[in-house]
Amino acid sequence: MIVRSFADITDTDRHVRSRSGTWESKRIVLAKENVGFSLHETTVFAGTETSMWYAN
């Protein structure tokens, strides 16, 4: 079992921020951990515009 908090992720390589400063993503579970899925929380900040593309 993986137990991980946002405090464990913040300011690590799992905490990704856009160069433009419009969003950030906290990668909680990564595909390389071989649990069959990945999980992240992405925050798009209010008052900003962001173009996104999610490939399948």
PDB file of N, CA, C and O in Angstrom:
ATOM      1  N   MET A   1       0.839  -1.168   0.000  1.00  0.00           N
ATOM      2  CA  MET A   1       0.000   0.000   0.000  1.00  0.00           C
ATOM      3  C   MET A   1       0.891   1.240   0.000  1.00  0.00           C
ATOM      4  O   MET A   1       1.898   1.302   0.704  1.00  0.00           O
ATOM      5  N   ILE A   2       0.501   2.211  -0.794  1.00  0.00           N
ATOM      6  CA  ILE A   2       1.212   3.490  -0.823  1.00  0.00           C
ATOM      7  C   ILE A   2       0.405   4.489  -0.011  1.00  0.00           C
ATOM      8  O   ILE A   2      -0.781   4.691  -0.272  1.00  0.00           O
ATOM      9  N   VAL A   3       1.036   5.108   0.960  1.00  0.00           N
ATOM     10  CA  VAL A   3       0.407   6.167   1.740  1.00  0.00           C
ATOM     11  C   VAL A   3       1.258   7.409   1.557  1.00  0.00           C
ATOM     12  O   VAL A   3       2.431   7.432   1.928  1.00  0.00           O
ATOM     13  N   ARG A   4       0.657   8.442   0.983  1.00  0.00           N
ATOM     14  CA  ARG A   4       1.415   9.645   0.654  1.00  0.00           C
ATOM     15  C   ARG A   4       0.507  10.852   0.858  1.00  0.00           C
ATOM     16  O   ARG A   4      -0.653  10.823   0.446  1.00  0.00           O
ATOM     17  N   SER A   5       1.005  11.898   1.478  1.00  0.00           N
ATOM     18  CA  SER A   5       0.214  13.112   1.686  1.00  0.00           C
ATOM     19  C   SER A   5       0.716  14.219   0.758  1.00  0.00           C
ATOM     20  O   SER A   5       1.802  14.116   0.188  1.00  0.00           O
ATOM     21  N   PHE A   6      -0.076  15.264   0.614  1.00  0.00           N
ATOM     22  CA  PHE A   6       0.371  16.408  -0.187  1.00  0.00           C
ATOM     23  C   PHE A   6       1.624  17.035   0.416  1.00  0.00           C
ATOM     24  O   PHE A   6       2.458  17.574  -0.311  1.00  0.00           O
ATOM     25  N   ALA A   7       1.760  16.970   1.720  1.00  0.00           N
ATOM     26  CA  ALA A   7       2.971  17.497   2.362  1.00  0.00           C
ATOM     27  C   ALA A   7       4.206  16.725   1.901  1.00  0.00           C
ATOM     28  O   ALA A   7       5.292  17.297   1.810  1.00  0.00           O
ATOM     29  N   ASP A   8       4.052  15.429   1.611  1.00  0.00           N
ATOM     30  CA  ASP A   8       5.166  14.618   1.103  1.00  0.00           C
ATOM     31  C   ASP A   8       5.547  15.004  -0.325  1.00  0.00           C
ATOM     32  O   ASP A   8       6.690  14.804  -0.736  1.00  0.00           O
ATOM     33  N   ILE A   9       4.600  15.554  -1.081  1.00  0.00           N
ATOM     34  CA  ILE A   9       4.782  15.842  -2.502  1.00  0.00           C
ATOM     35  C   ILE A   9       5.234  17.277  -2.762  1.00  0.00           C
ATOM     36  O   ILE A   9       6.031  17.521  -3.667  1.00  0.00           O
ATOM     37  N   THR A  10       4.732  18.220  -1.979  1.00  0.00           N
ATOM     38  CA  THR A  10       4.994  19.641  -2.206  1.00  0.00           C
ATOM     39  C   THR A  10       6.487  19.926  -2.276  1.00  0.00           C
ATOM     40  O   THR A  10       7.266  19.504  -1.421  1.00  0.00           O
ATOM     41  N   ASP A  11       6.864  20.665  -3.334  1.00  0.00           N
ATOM     42  CA  ASP A  11       8.253  21.082  -3.579  1.00  0.00           C
ATOM     43  C   ASP A  11       9.209  19.915  -3.835  1.00  0.00           C
ATOM     44  O   ASP A  11      10.400  20.007  -3.537  1.00  0.00           O
ATOM     45  N   THR A  12       8.681  18.811  -4.391  1.00  0.00           N
ATOM     46  CA  THR A  12       9.520  17.702  -4.847  1.00  0.00           C
ATOM     47  C   THR A  12       9.341  17.580  -6.358  1.00  0.00           C
ATOM     48  O   THR A  12       8.633  18.387  -6.960  1.00  0.00           O
ATOM     49  N   ASP A  13       9.971  16.584  -6.978  1.00  0.00           N
ATOM     50  CA  ASP A  13       9.807  16.391  -8.420  1.00  0.00           C
ATOM     51  C   ASP A  13       8.392  15.939  -8.781  1.00  0.00           C
ATOM     52  O   ASP A  13       8.039  15.931  -9.960  1.00  0.00           O
ATOM     53  N   ARG A  14       7.585  15.566  -7.808  1.00  0.00           N
ATOM     54  CA  ARG A  14       6.185  15.209  -8.046  1.00  0.00           C
ATOM     55  C   ARG A  14       5.276  16.433  -8.077  1.00  0.00           C
ATOM     56  O   ARG A  14       4.105  16.315  -8.437  1.00  0.00           O
ATOM     57  N   HIS A  15       5.778  17.584  -7.714  1.00  0.00           N
ATOM     58  CA  HIS A  15       5.012  18.833  -7.685  1.00  0.00           C
ATOM     59  C   HIS A  15       5.457  19.663  -8.889  1.00  0.00           C
ATOM     60  O   HIS A  15       6.510  20.300  -8.868  1.00  0.00           O
ATOM     61  N   VAL A  16       4.637  19.641  -9.932  1.00  0.00           N
ATOM     62  CA  VAL A  16       4.998  20.274 -11.199  1.00  0.00           C
ATOM     63  C   VAL A  16       4.216  21.572 -11.347  1.00  0.00           C
ATOM     64  O   VAL A  16       3.008  21.614 -11.114  1.00  0.00           O
ATOM     65  N   ARG A  17       4.918  22.624 -11.735  1.00  0.00           N
ATOM     66  CA  ARG A  17       4.278  23.931 -11.954  1.00  0.00           C
ATOM     67  C   ARG A  17       4.520  24.378 -13.392  1.00  0.00           C
ATOM     68  O   ARG A  17       5.585  24.134 -13.958  1.00  0.00           O
ATOM     69  N   SER A  18       3.529  25.031 -13.969  1.00  0.00           N
ATOM     70  CA  SER A  18       3.691  25.528 -15.333  1.00  0.00           C
ATOM     71  C   SER A  18       4.643  26.715 -15.344  1.00  0.00           C
ATOM     72  O   SER A  18       4.744  27.464 -14.372  1.00  0.00           O
ATOM     73  N   ARG A  19       5.333  26.866 -16.458  1.00  0.00           N
ATOM     74  CA  ARG A  19       6.233  28.025 -16.607  1.00  0.00           C
ATOM     75  C   ARG A  19       5.457  29.331 -16.557  1.00  0.00           C
ATOM     76  O   ARG A  19       5.965  30.349 -16.087  1.00  0.00           O
ATOM     77  N   SER A  20       4.220  29.294 -17.045  1.00  0.00           N
ATOM     78  CA  SER A  20       3.395  30.505 -17.081  1.00  0.00           C
ATOM     79  C   SER A  20       2.795  30.851 -15.720  1.00  0.00           C
ATOM     80  O   SER A  20       2.292  31.957 -15.523  1.00  0.00           O
ATOM     81  N   GLY A  21       2.848  29.901 -14.781  1.00  0.00           N
ATOM     82  CA  GLY A  21       2.295  30.142 -13.454  1.00  0.00           C
ATOM     83  C   GLY A  21       0.779  30.033 -13.387  1.00  0.00           C
ATOM     84  O   GLY A  21       0.167  30.473 -12.413  1.00  0.00           O
ATOM     85  N   THR A  22       0.158  29.442 -14.429  1.00  0.00           N
ATOM     86  CA  THR A  22      -1.301  29.354 -14.452  1.00  0.00           C
ATOM     87  C   THR A  22      -1.849  28.080 -13.825  1.00  0.00           C
ATOM     88  O   THR A  22      -3.043  28.008 -13.536  1.00  0.00           O
ATOM     89  N   TRP A  23      -1.007  27.072 -13.608  1.00  0.00           N
ATOM     90  CA  TRP A  23      -1.465  25.814 -13.016  1.00  0.00           C
ATOM     91  C   TRP A  23      -0.328  25.106 -12.295  1.00  0.00           C
ATOM     92  O   TRP A  23       0.847  25.421 -12.483  1.00  0.00           O
ATOM     93  N   GLU A  24      -0.709  24.141 -11.463  1.00  0.00           N
ATOM     94  CA  GLU A  24       0.247  23.248 -10.817  1.00  0.00           C
ATOM     95  C   GLU A  24      -0.388  21.871 -10.704  1.00  0.00           C
ATOM     96  O   GLU A  24      -1.612  21.748 -10.670  1.00  0.00           O
ATOM     97  N   SER A  25       0.437  20.843 -10.647  1.00  0.00           N
ATOM     98  CA  SER A  25      -0.048  19.473 -10.550  1.00  0.00           C
ATOM     99  C   SER A  25       0.759  18.725  -9.500  1.00  0.00           C
ATOM    100  O   SER A  25       1.988  18.795  -9.476  1.00  0.00           O
ATOM    101  N   LYS A  26       0.060  18.018  -8.643  1.00  0.00           N
ATOM    102  CA  LYS A  26       0.708  17.183  -7.630  1.00  0.00           C
ATOM    103  C   LYS A  26       0.470  15.734  -8.015  1.00  0.00           C
ATOM    104  O   LYS A  26      -0.666  15.260  -8.005  1.00  0.00           O
ATOM    105  N   ARG A  27       1.555  15.024  -8.358  1.00  0.00           N
ATOM    106  CA  ARG A  27       1.476  13.650  -8.833  1.00  0.00           C
ATOM    107  C   ARG A  27       1.537  12.706  -7.637  1.00  0.00           C
ATOM    108  O   ARG A  27       2.596  12.514  -7.042  1.00  0.00           O
ATOM    109  N   ILE A  28       0.414  12.132  -7.298  1.00  0.00           N
ATOM    110  CA  ILE A  28       0.282  11.320  -6.096  1.00  0.00           C
ATOM    111  C   ILE A  28       0.748   9.885  -6.347  1.00  0.00           C
ATOM    112  O   ILE A  28       1.550   9.342  -5.588  1.00  0.00           O
ATOM    113  N   VAL A  29       0.240   9.283  -7.413  1.00  0.00           N
ATOM    114  CA  VAL A  29       0.635   7.931  -7.817  1.00  0.00           C
ATOM    115  C   VAL A  29       1.060   7.997  -9.274  1.00  0.00           C
ATOM    116  O   VAL A  29       0.331   8.532 -10.109  1.00  0.00           O
ATOM    117  N   LEU A  30       2.230   7.460  -9.586  1.00  0.00           N
ATOM    118  CA  LEU A  30       2.759   7.485 -10.944  1.00  0.00           C
ATOM    119  C   LEU A  30       2.644   6.110 -11.592  1.00  0.00           C
ATOM    120  O   LEU A  30       2.667   5.092 -10.901  1.00  0.00           O
ATOM    121  N   ALA A  31       2.520   6.079 -12.913  1.00  0.00           N
ATOM    122  CA  ALA A  31       2.410   4.813 -13.648  1.00  0.00           C
ATOM    123  C   ALA A  31       3.591   3.896 -13.352  1.00  0.00           C
ATOM    124  O   ALA A  31       3.428   2.678 -13.294  1.00  0.00           O
ATOM    125  N   LYS A  32       4.773   4.469 -13.164  1.00  0.00           N
ATOM    126  CA  LYS A  32       5.968   3.652 -12.912  1.00  0.00           C
ATOM    127  C   LYS A  32       5.902   2.884 -11.584  1.00  0.00           C
ATOM    128  O   LYS A  32       6.729   2.008 -11.332  1.00  0.00           O
ATOM    129  N   GLU A  33       4.929   3.211 -10.746  1.00  0.00           N
ATOM    130  CA  GLU A  33       4.766   2.495  -9.478  1.00  0.00           C
ATOM    131  C   GLU A  33       3.977   1.193  -9.649  1.00  0.00           C
ATOM    132  O   GLU A  33       3.763   0.453  -8.688  1.00  0.00           O
ATOM    133  N   ASN A  34       3.551   0.926 -10.883  1.00  0.00           N
ATOM    134  CA  ASN A  34       2.924  -0.354 -11.253  1.00  0.00           C
ATOM    135  C   ASN A  34       1.713  -0.745 -10.405  1.00  0.00           C
ATOM    136  O   ASN A  34       1.565  -1.905 -10.022  1.00  0.00           O
ATOM    137  N   VAL A  35       0.855   0.222 -10.117  1.00  0.00           N
ATOM    138  CA  VAL A  35      -0.388  -0.116  -9.420  1.00  0.00           C
ATOM    139  C   VAL A  35      -1.578  -0.144 -10.385  1.00  0.00           C
ATOM    140  O   VAL A  35      -2.715  -0.357  -9.962  1.00  0.00           O
ATOM    141  N   GLY A  36      -1.321   0.070 -11.672  1.00  0.00           N
ATOM    142  CA  GLY A  36      -2.365  -0.019 -12.685  1.00  0.00           C
ATOM    143  C   GLY A  36      -3.048   1.286 -13.028  1.00  0.00           C
ATOM    144  O   GLY A  36      -3.948   1.309 -13.867  1.00  0.00           O
ATOM    145  N   PHE A  37      -2.640   2.367 -12.400  1.00  0.00           N
ATOM    146  CA  PHE A  37      -3.225   3.679 -12.697  1.00  0.00           C
ATOM    147  C   PHE A  37      -2.279   4.759 -12.201  1.00  0.00           C
ATOM    148  O   PHE A  37      -1.339   4.482 -11.455  1.00  0.00           O
ATOM    149  N   SER A  38      -2.535   5.988 -12.620  1.00  0.00           N
ATOM    150  CA  SER A  38      -1.827   7.127 -12.044  1.00  0.00           C
ATOM    151  C   SER A  38      -2.881   8.076 -11.477  1.00  0.00           C
ATOM    152  O   SER A  38      -4.034   8.068 -11.909  1.00  0.00           O
ATOM    153  N   LEU A  39      -2.476   8.884 -10.515  1.00  0.00           N
ATOM    154  CA  LEU A  39      -3.413   9.793  -9.853  1.00  0.00           C
ATOM    155  C   LEU A  39      -2.700  11.102  -9.587  1.00  0.00           C
ATOM    156  O   LEU A  39      -1.586  11.127  -9.062  1.00  0.00           O
ATOM    157  N   HIS A  40      -3.356  12.187  -9.954  1.00  0.00           N
ATOM    158  CA  HIS A  40      -2.778  13.496  -9.674  1.00  0.00           C
ATOM    159  C   HIS A  40      -3.891  14.502  -9.412  1.00  0.00           C
ATOM    160  O   HIS A  40      -5.042  14.287  -9.790  1.00  0.00           O
ATOM    161  N   GLU A  41      -3.535  15.588  -8.766  1.00  0.00           N
ATOM    162  CA  GLU A  41      -4.454  16.700  -8.562  1.00  0.00           C
ATOM    163  C   GLU A  41      -3.868  17.895  -9.285  1.00  0.00           C
ATOM    164  O   GLU A  41      -2.758  18.332  -8.983  1.00  0.00           O
ATOM    165  N   THR A  42      -4.615  18.421 -10.239  1.00  0.00           N
ATOM    166  CA  THR A  42      -4.164  19.586 -10.991  1.00  0.00           C
ATOM    167  C   THR A  42      -5.044  20.766 -10.626  1.00  0.00           C
ATOM    168  O   THR A  42      -6.271  20.663 -10.639  1.00  0.00           O
ATOM    169  N   THR A  43      -4.416  21.884 -10.300  1.00  0.00           N
ATOM    170  CA  THR A  43      -5.125  23.110  -9.969  1.00  0.00           C
ATOM    171  C   THR A  43      -4.856  24.135 -11.053  1.00  0.00           C
ATOM    172  O   THR A  43      -3.702  24.460 -11.332  1.00  0.00           O
ATOM    173  N   VAL A  44      -5.920  24.649 -11.669  1.00  0.00           N
ATOM    174  CA  VAL A  44      -5.817  25.754 -12.623  1.00  0.00           C
ATOM    175  C   VAL A  44      -6.274  26.987 -11.857  1.00  0.00           C
ATOM    176  O   VAL A  44      -7.398  27.035 -11.359  1.00  0.00           O
ATOM    177  N   PHE A  45      -5.407  27.975 -11.766  1.00  0.00           N
ATOM    178  CA  PHE A  45      -5.666  29.130 -10.919  1.00  0.00           C
ATOM    179  C   PHE A  45      -6.720  30.059 -11.516  1.00  0.00           C
ATOM    180  O   PHE A  45      -6.766  30.263 -12.729  1.00  0.00           O
ATOM    181  N   ALA A  46      -7.558  30.615 -10.659  1.00  0.00           N
ATOM    182  CA  ALA A  46      -8.637  31.512 -11.068  1.00  0.00           C
ATOM    183  C   ALA A  46      -8.086  32.718 -11.817  1.00  0.00           C
ATOM    184  O   ALA A  46      -7.016  33.234 -11.496  1.00  0.00           O
ATOM    185  N   GLY A  47      -8.838  33.154 -12.819  1.00  0.00           N
ATOM    186  CA  GLY A  47      -8.463  34.348 -13.567  1.00  0.00           C
ATOM    187  C   GLY A  47      -7.386  34.116 -14.607  1.00  0.00           C
ATOM    188  O   GLY A  47      -6.866  35.077 -15.173  1.00  0.00           O
ATOM    189  N   THR A  48      -7.033  32.847 -14.878  1.00  0.00           N
ATOM    190  CA  THR A  48      -6.000  32.543 -15.867  1.00  0.00           C
ATOM    191  C   THR A  48      -6.612  31.773 -17.030  1.00  0.00           C
ATOM    192  O   THR A  48      -7.713  31.234 -16.929  1.00  0.00           O
ATOM    193  N   GLU A  49      -5.873  31.734 -18.139  1.00  0.00           N
ATOM    194  CA  GLU A  49      -6.270  30.939 -19.298  1.00  0.00           C
ATOM    195  C   GLU A  49      -5.161  29.953 -19.591  1.00  0.00           C
ATOM    196  O   GLU A  49      -3.984  30.311 -19.596  1.00  0.00           O
ATOM    197  N   THR A  50      -5.544  28.703 -19.836  1.00  0.00           N
ATOM    198  CA  THR A  50      -4.568  27.651 -20.089  1.00  0.00           C
ATOM    199  C   THR A  50      -5.068  26.762 -21.217  1.00  0.00           C
ATOM    200  O   THR A  50      -6.193  26.265 -21.168  1.00  0.00           O
ATOM    201  N   SER A  51      -4.235  26.560 -22.234  1.00  0.00           N
ATOM    202  CA  SER A  51      -4.548  25.599 -23.293  1.00  0.00           C
ATOM    203  C   SER A  51      -3.997  24.250 -22.863  1.00  0.00           C
ATOM    204  O   SER A  51      -2.824  24.137 -22.507  1.00  0.00           O
ATOM    205  N   MET A  52      -4.854  23.218 -22.896  1.00  0.00           N
ATOM    206  CA  MET A  52      -4.421  21.885 -22.474  1.00  0.00           C
ATOM    207  C   MET A  52      -4.820  20.858 -23.519  1.00  0.00           C
ATOM    208  O   MET A  52      -5.822  21.017 -24.218  1.00  0.00           O
ATOM    209  N   TRP A  53      -4.021  19.801 -23.617  1.00  0.00           N
ATOM    210  CA  TRP A  53      -4.304  18.689 -24.505  1.00  0.00           C
ATOM    211  C   TRP A  53      -4.007  17.412 -23.755  1.00  0.00           C
ATOM    212  O   TRP A  53      -2.877  17.196 -23.317  1.00  0.00           O
ATOM    213  N   TYR A  54      -5.003  16.567 -23.601  1.00  0.00           N
ATOM    214  CA  TYR A  54      -4.829  15.279 -22.941  1.00  0.00           C
ATOM    215  C   TYR A  54      -4.859  14.182 -23.999  1.00  0.00           C
ATOM    216  O   TYR A  54      -5.914  13.886 -24.561  1.00  0.00           O
ATOM    217  N   ALA A  55      -3.720  13.587 -24.266  1.00  0.00           N
ATOM    218  CA  ALA A  55      -3.642  12.492 -25.233  1.00  0.00           C
ATOM    219  C   ALA A  55      -4.083  11.192 -24.572  1.00  0.00           C
ATOM    220  O   ALA A  55      -3.815  10.971 -23.391  1.00  0.00           O
ATOM    221  N   ASN A  56      -4.745  10.350 -25.315  1.00  0.00           N
ATOM    222  CA  ASN A  56      -5.152   9.044 -24.780  1.00  0.00           C
ATOM    223  C   ASN A  56      -4.032   8.064 -24.918  1.00  0.00           C
ATOM    224  O   ASN A  56      -4.174   6.905 -24.527  1.00  0.00           O
TER     225      ASN A  56
END
